[in-house]
Amino acid sequence: MSKEQAPEMPVRFREMPVRFREMPVRFYRSEAGREPVLDWLRGLEKSDRHVIGLDLMRVQFGWPIGMPLVRSLKDGLWEVRSPLPSQRTARLILCFHQQTLVVLHGFIKKTQKMPPADLAAMFCPVRGETRQTPVQRGA
């Protein structure tokens, strides 16, 4: 394919190495129009939200990233691990769909083993998967 036929790339991407190109991020939205991850984030302290946002931005601009920030779970799901200033650890569960990062679930890690309710929340609705058991999250 000649250079004249190549699709036009936005100016900000022309000079950037492939590793530092921005990957679009979307938050899961239910059929009722709710965005549970954003609701959960809004219920956290400002300093905790800031740390989670920076970690998500690191994934958005630096993918692929490995441990200790990002870990593969299973079936195309990934976990972003954020140590918070409040001495807790937050987790974001995400997947990729059509070269877009989709944030599916967020929670505060309280035990070594992942709680069954959080395991049940790991699904990728953008791939047509459904949640088997409802998960109630308080803010």
Long-range contacts (C-beta under 8 A, 24 or more apart in sequence): 19-62, 19-63, 20-61, 20-62, 21-61, 22-60, 22-61, 23-59, 23-60, 23-61, 23-63, 23-99, 23-100, 23-101, 24-99, 24-100, 24-101, 25-56, 25-60, 25-100, 25-101, 25-102, 25-103, 26-100, 26-101, 26-102, 26-103, 27-102, 27-103, 28-102, 28-103, 28-104, 28-105, 28-125, 28-126, 36-105, 36-137, 37-92, 37-103, 37-104, 37-105, 37-106, 39-137, 39-139, 40-106, 40-107, 40-137, 40-139, 41-106, 42-139, 43-139, 44-90, 45-85, 45-86, 47-84, 47-85, 47-86, 48-84, 48-85, 48-86, 48-88, 48-90, 51-82, 51-83, 51-84, 51-85, 51-90, 52-82, 52-84, 52-90, 52-92, 52-106, 55-80, 55-81, 55-82, 55-92, 56-80, 56-92, 56-103, 59-94, 59-101, 60-101, 63-101, 73-122, 74-122, 75-124, 76-124, 76-127, 77-104, 77-122, 77-124, 81-109, 84-108, 91-118, 93-118, 93-121, 93-122, 95-124, 95-126, 95-127, 97-124, 97-126, 97-127, 102-126, 105-135, 107-137
